[in-house]
Amino acid sequence: MRLFRISMFMVLACTAGVIHAQPRLNKPQAPAAAPAAANDTAIRVALEKAMPGTQIDSIKASPIPGFREVAVGGRIIYVSADGRYLFQGSLFDLTTRTSMTEASQAQIRRGILAKVGPERRIIFAAAKPVHRVTVFTDIDCGYCRKMHQQIAEYNKLGISVEYLFYPRAGVGSDSSDKAINVWCSADRRKALTDAKNDRPVPKKTCANPIAADYALGQKIGFDGTPAVYSADGTQVGGYLAPQQMLATLDKLAKKPAN
């Protein structure tokens, strides 16, 4: 399991908690309004001071008065306009019963995954595609194997499955080596199926995307494999049975685009 940590800031992640970067005041006051550009500069300075080397992907308006939404390494955090307060967690709109944080993170994932072309994926395409999912998979993961055993059912329902590798034990592990053997095979689809069924795949080496896929998975920050994402970047699962995945994807397709 990969958890998002801001180690040098001593942040404790919670759904609705506010973390103080300075000593707690008895009655914290809401940050005063300031131009967005000034807010962003203050936020960048504060985060760089607290977490040197932090990569800030974007800073934009937040639904919370006095706070800005900050994308850091594929994750969303909320920082007060003066750079003093930070909290991390899911922000829910109770009127629509949706996670606004997840919606923002889906946009980030969509952009990240769009940069990974078909030449870097192992694709099991549906004959009549309705949906397309990107799946980070591990050769030895039990639910990854269960999902792949049902690949024909997903395809029959119109779900094209596009695999990227995420060896959970890390680059250089046994699972990573198996992924390289698969990628370097003449028939990658057959080799992947063989590997997931414990059938031998000849050991080979070649230029491969395994380390890049693993780094990509770490940036996105999912909790386990398989990690399944729809075309718009929404995390669909975890393992979902074919009919359940179809129902989930159909429901997502009816939502307005982000």
Backbone hydrogen bonds in HBPLUS format (Angstrom, degrees):
<---DONOR---> <-ACCEPTOR-->    atom                        ^
c    i                          cat <-CA-CA->   ^        H-A-AA   ^      H-
h    n   atom  resd res      DA  || num        DHA   H-A  angle D-A-AA Bond
n    s   type  num  typ     dist DA aas  dist angle  dist       angle   num
A0009-PHE N   A0006-ILE O   3.16 MM   3  5.68 153.1  2.24 113.2 121.4     1
A0010-MET N   A0007-SER O   3.33 MM   3  5.49 163.4  2.36 106.2 111.1     2
A0019-ILE N   A0086-LEU O   2.88 MM  67  5.34 155.5  1.94 146.1 154.0     3
A0086-LEU N   A0019-ILE O   3.18 MM  67  5.34 167.5  2.20 150.2 154.1     4
A0021-ALA N   A0084-ARG O   3.32 MM  63  5.78 151.9  2.41 161.6 169.7     5
A0038-ALA N   A0035-PRO O   3.05 MM   3  5.36 118.0  2.45 104.5 119.1     6
A0039-ASN N   A0035-PRO O   2.96 MM   4  6.29 158.6  2.00 155.5 162.4     7
A0040-ASP N   A0036-ALA O   2.86 MM   4  6.10 163.0  1.88 157.5 161.3     8
A0041-THR N   A0037-ALA O   3.10 MM   4  6.32 153.1  2.17 143.0 149.8     9
A0042-ALA N   A0038-ALA O   3.02 MM   4  6.27 161.7  2.05 150.4 155.2    10
A0043-ILE N   A0039-ASN O   2.88 MM   4  6.14 155.5  1.94 153.4 160.7    11
A0044-ARG N   A0040-ASP O   2.93 MM   4  6.09 162.9  1.96 148.0 152.5    12
A0045-VAL N   A0041-THR O   2.96 MM   4  6.14 163.7  1.99 151.6 156.0    13
A0046-ALA N   A0042-ALA O   2.97 MM   4  6.09 161.2  2.01 144.7 150.2    14
A0047-LEU N   A0043-ILE O   2.91 MM   4  6.07 167.3  1.93 155.9 159.0    15
A0048-GLU N   A0044-ARG O   2.94 MM   4  5.99 159.2  1.99 146.3 152.6    16
A0049-LYS N   A0045-VAL O   2.99 MM   4  6.11 150.2  2.08 143.7 151.7    17
A0050-ALA N   A0046-ALA O   2.96 MM   4  6.16 158.1  2.01 147.0 153.0    18
A0051-MET N   A0047-LEU O   2.65 MM   4  5.55 154.7  1.71 147.4 155.4    19
A0054-THR N   A0051-MET O   3.09 MM   3  5.77 146.4  2.21 150.9 150.1    20
A0057-ASP N   A0071-ALA O   2.77 MM  14  5.26 148.1  1.87 151.6 158.9    21
A0071-ALA N   A0058-SER O   2.90 MM  13  5.16 164.6  1.93 145.6 150.7    22
A0060-LYS N   A0069-GLU O   2.91 MM   9  5.33 161.2  1.95 151.0 157.3    23
A0069-GLU N   A0060-LYS O   2.85 MM   9  5.33 155.8  1.91 157.7 160.5    24
A0067-PHE N   A0064-ILE O   3.07 MM   3  5.58 158.5  2.12 143.0 141.6    25
A0081-ALA N   A0066-GLY O   2.86 MM  15  5.65 154.2  1.93 153.5 150.1    26
A0068-ARG N   A0079-VAL O   2.78 MM  11  5.42 164.5  1.80 151.3 154.2    27
A0079-VAL N   A0068-ARG O   3.03 MM  11  5.42 159.1  2.08 152.5 157.3    28
A0070-VAL N   A0077-ILE O   2.87 MM   7  5.29 177.4  1.87 158.2 158.5    29
A0077-ILE N   A0070-VAL O   2.88 MM   7  5.29 158.5  1.93 153.3 160.6    30
A0072-VAL N   A0075-ARG O   2.74 MM   3  5.21 157.2  1.79 153.2 159.2    31
A0075-ARG N   A0072-VAL O   2.99 MM   3  5.21 157.2  2.04 112.2 119.6    32
A0078-TYR N   A0087-PHE O   2.99 MM   9  5.45 163.4  2.02 165.9 170.0    33
A0087-PHE N   A0078-TYR O   2.91 MM   9  5.45 155.1  1.98 153.1 160.7    34
A0080-SER N   A0085-TYR O   2.80 MM   5  5.15 161.9  1.83 146.1 151.1    35
A0083-GLY N   A0080-SER O   2.81 MM   3  5.25 163.3  1.84 120.6 125.2    36
A0100-MET N   A0091-LEU O   2.76 MM   9  5.58 143.5  1.89 162.7 173.9    37
A0093-ASP N   A0098-THR O   2.89 MM   5  5.53 166.0  1.91 166.9 169.7    38
A0097-ARG N   A0093-ASP O   2.65 MM   4  5.47 125.4  1.94 144.6 162.4    39
A0103-ALA N   A0099-SER O   3.21 MM   4  6.47 153.6  2.28 139.9 146.8    40
A0104-SER N   A0100-MET O   3.15 MM   4  6.37 153.7  2.23 139.9 145.7    41
A0105-GLN N   A0101-THR O   2.90 MM   4  6.19 159.5  1.94 151.7 158.1    42
A0106-ALA N   A0102-GLU O   2.80 MM   4  5.94 146.1  1.91 146.7 155.8    43
A0107-GLN N   A0103-ALA O   3.29 MM   4  6.57 149.2  2.39 138.7 145.3    44
A0108-ILE N   A0104-SER O   3.23 MM   4  6.62 152.1  2.31 143.4 150.6    45
A0109-ARG N   A0105-GLN O   2.90 MM   4  6.20 166.0  1.92 154.0 157.2    46
A0110-ARG N   A0106-ALA O   2.83 MM   4  6.00 159.6  1.88 150.0 155.9    47
A0111-GLY N   A0107-GLN O   3.20 MM   4  6.44 159.2  2.25 144.7 148.7    48
A0112-ILE N   A0108-ILE O   3.01 MM   4  6.32 156.9  2.06 150.5 157.5    49
A0113-LEU N   A0109-ARG O   2.77 MM   4  5.92 176.7  1.77 166.3 166.0    50
A0114-ALA N   A0110-ARG O   2.97 MM   4  5.93 143.2  2.11 140.6 150.3    51
A0115-LYS N   A0112-ILE O   3.23 MM   3  5.69 150.9  2.32 106.9 114.9    52
A0116-VAL N   A0113-LEU O   3.02 MM   3  5.36 160.8  2.06 110.0 116.3    53
A0120-ARG N   A0117-GLY O   3.04 MM   3  5.74 165.5  2.06 119.9 124.6    54
A0121-ARG N   A0118-PRO O   3.16 MM   3  5.14 167.0  2.18 110.1 111.2    55
A0122-ILE N   A0163-TYR O   3.16 MM  41  5.04 156.9  2.22 131.6 138.8    56
A0163-TYR N   A0122-ILE O   2.87 MM  41  5.04 174.4  1.87 143.7 141.8    57
A0124-PHE N   A0161-VAL O   2.80 MM  37  5.18 172.9  1.80 161.9 164.4    58
A0161-VAL N   A0124-PHE O   2.97 MM  37  5.18 159.1  2.02 145.7 142.7    59
A0130-VAL N   A0158-GLY O   2.68 MM  28  4.82 172.8  1.69 139.3 137.0    60
A0131-HIS N   A0158-GLY O   2.98 MM  27  6.21 167.9  1.99 151.1 152.4    61
A0160-SER N   A0131-HIS O   2.89 MM  29  6.24 170.4  1.90 151.7 150.5    62
A0133-VAL N   A0160-SER O   2.94 MM  27  6.31 163.4  1.97 170.5 174.4    63
A0162-GLU N   A0133-VAL O   2.92 MM  29  6.11 158.8  1.96 162.3 169.2    64
A0134-THR N   A0229-TYR O   2.88 MM  95  5.17 157.6  1.93 149.3 155.1    65
A0229-TYR N   A0134-THR O   2.86 MM  95  5.17 159.3  1.90 151.2 158.2    66
A0135-VAL N   A0162-GLU O   2.86 MM  27  6.01 163.1  1.88 151.3 153.7    67
A0164-LEU N   A0135-VAL O   2.87 MM  29  6.03 157.6  1.92 149.3 148.8    68
A0136-PHE N   A0227-ALA O   2.96 MM  91  5.14 161.0  2.00 145.7 148.3    69
A0227-ALA N   A0136-PHE O   3.18 MM  91  5.14 155.2  2.25 135.5 143.1    70
A0137-THR N   A0164-LEU O   2.86 MM  27  6.24 161.4  1.90 159.6 162.6    71
A0166-TYR N   A0137-THR O   2.70 MM  29  5.36 160.2  1.74 152.5 147.3    72
A0141-CYS N   A0138-ASP O   3.39 MM   3  5.35 151.6  2.47 101.5 109.3    73
A0145-ARG N   A0141-CYS O   2.97 MM   4  6.26 151.8  2.05 150.4 157.8    74
A0146-LYS N   A0142-GLY O   2.96 MM   4  6.29 152.8  2.04 144.2 152.4    75
A0147-MET N   A0143-TYR O   2.95 MM   4  6.05 158.7  2.00 140.7 146.0    76
A0148-HIS N   A0144-CYS O   3.02 MM   4  6.26 159.5  2.06 144.3 150.0    77
A0149-GLN N   A0145-ARG O   2.93 MM   4  6.14 147.0  2.04 147.2 156.0    78
A0150-GLN N   A0147-MET O   3.01 MM   3  5.35 148.0  2.12 105.3 115.2    79
A0151-ILE N   A0148-HIS O   3.07 MM   3  4.89 162.4  2.10 111.2 110.3    80
A0153-GLU N   A0150-GLN O   2.91 MM   3  5.31 127.5  2.19 108.4 122.4    81
A0154-TYR N   A0150-GLN O   3.14 MM   4  6.57 155.5  2.20 155.5 162.8    82
A0155-ASN N   A0151-ILE O   3.01 MM   4  6.24 168.0  2.02 152.3 155.6    83
A0156-LYS N   A0152-ALA O   2.91 MM   4  6.04 150.5  2.00 139.4 147.6    84
A0157-LEU N   A0153-GLU O   3.13 MM   4  6.33 142.0  2.29 142.0 150.8    85
A0157-LEU N   A0154-TYR O   3.13 MM   3  5.26 128.4  2.41  98.2 111.4    86
A0159-ILE N   A0154-TYR O   2.92 MM   5  5.17 159.0  1.97 148.1 142.9    87
A0158-GLY N   A0155-ASN O   2.95 MM   3  5.08 158.3  2.00 107.0 112.8    88
A0170-GLY N   A0167-PRO O   2.83 MM   3  5.41 160.9  1.86 122.2 128.0    89
A0173-SER N   A0170-GLY O   3.18 MM   3  5.71 156.1  2.24 134.1 134.7    90
A0177-ASP N   A0173-SER O   2.93 MM   4  6.27 155.2  1.99 150.3 156.7    91
A0178-LYS N   A0174-ASP O   2.97 MM   4  6.27 153.3  2.04 147.2 154.6    92
A0179-ALA N   A0175-SER O   3.00 MM   4  6.23 150.7  2.08 141.5 149.3    93
A0180-ILE N   A0176-SER O   3.00 MM   4  6.35 150.8  2.08 147.2 155.1    94
A0181-ASN N   A0177-ASP O   2.97 MM   4  6.29 156.7  2.02 147.8 154.0    95
A0182-VAL N   A0178-LYS O   2.99 MM   4  6.29 155.1  2.05 147.8 154.2    96
A0183-TRP N   A0179-ALA O   2.91 MM   4  6.17 167.6  1.92 152.1 155.1    97
A0184-CYS N   A0180-ILE O   2.93 MM   4  6.04 155.1  1.99 152.2 158.4    98
A0185-SER N   A0182-VAL O   3.11 MM   3  5.31 162.0  2.14 109.2 114.6    99
A0191-ALA N   A0187-ASP O   2.95 MM   4  6.13 164.1  1.97 153.8 159.1   100
A0192-LEU N   A0188-ARG O   2.84 MM   4  5.95 155.0  1.90 148.1 154.0   101
A0193-THR N   A0189-ARG O   3.12 MM   4  6.34 160.9  2.16 145.2 150.2   102
A0194-ASP N   A0190-LYS O   2.85 MM   4  6.11 159.0  1.89 152.9 159.3   103
A0195-ALA N   A0191-ALA O   2.86 MM   4  6.03 164.0  1.89 149.2 153.5   104
A0196-LYS N   A0192-LEU O   3.01 MM   4  6.18 157.6  2.06 148.7 154.2   105
A0197-ASN N   A0194-ASP O   3.03 MM   3  5.14 146.1  2.15 101.4 111.9   106
A0199-ARG N   A0194-ASP O   2.81 MM   5  4.82 160.3  1.85 152.3 145.8   107
A0198-ASP N   A0195-ALA O   3.20 MM   3  5.09 159.0  2.25 108.2 107.6   108
A0213-ASP N   A0209-PRO O   2.74 MM   4  5.93 157.9  1.79 162.4 169.4   109
A0214-TYR N   A0210-ILE O   2.95 MM   4  6.16 159.5  2.00 149.7 155.4   110
A0215-ALA N   A0211-ALA O   2.98 MM   4  6.20 158.9  2.03 145.9 151.3   111
A0216-LEU N   A0212-ALA O   2.92 MM   4  6.10 150.1  2.01 142.8 151.5   112
A0217-GLY N   A0213-ASP O   2.89 MM   4  6.20 155.6  1.94 151.0 157.1   113
A0218-GLN N   A0214-TYR O   3.00 MM   4  6.30 153.0  2.07 146.9 154.3   114
A0219-LYS N   A0215-ALA O   3.00 MM   4  6.25 148.6  2.10 142.7 151.1   115
A0220-ILE N   A0216-LEU O   3.00 MM   4  6.31 158.6  2.05 151.6 156.8   116
A0221-GLY N   A0217-GLY O   2.88 MM   4  6.06 156.8  1.93 146.5 153.6   117
A0228-VAL N   A0237-GLY O   2.91 MM   9  5.08 161.6  1.94 116.8 122.9   118
A0236-VAL N   A0228-VAL O   2.74 MM   8  5.42 145.2  1.86 139.6 150.4   119
A0230-SER N   A0234-THR O   2.90 MM   4  5.40 159.8  1.94 156.6 159.7   120
A0233-GLY N   A0230-SER O   3.02 MM   3  5.38 164.8  2.05 116.6 119.5   121
A0244-GLN N   A0241-ALA O   3.01 MM   3  5.24 114.4  2.45 106.8 123.3   122
A0245-MET N   A0241-ALA O   2.82 MM   4  6.01 157.6  1.87 164.5 172.2   123
A0246-LEU N   A0242-PRO O   2.97 MM   4  6.20 158.5  2.02 150.1 155.9   124
A0247-ALA N   A0243-GLN O   3.00 MM   4  6.23 161.4  2.04 146.2 150.7   125
A0248-THR N   A0244-GLN O   3.01 MM   4  6.22 156.5  2.07 144.9 151.3   126
A0249-LEU N   A0245-MET O   2.89 MM   4  6.09 162.9  1.92 154.1 158.5   127
A0250-ASP N   A0246-LEU O   2.83 MM   4  5.98 157.9  1.88 152.0 158.5   128
A0251-LYS N   A0247-ALA O   3.03 MM   4  6.17 155.1  2.09 142.1 148.5   129
A0252-LEU N   A0248-THR O   2.99 MM   4  6.27 157.5  2.04 147.0 153.1   130
A0253-ALA N   A0249-LEU O   2.94 MM   4  6.10 151.3  2.02 145.4 153.2   131
A0254-LYS N   A0251-LYS O   3.21 MM   3  5.41 143.7  2.35 101.3 111.2   132
A0255-LYS N   A0252-LEU O   3.07 MM   3  5.40 156.0  2.13 108.8 116.3   133
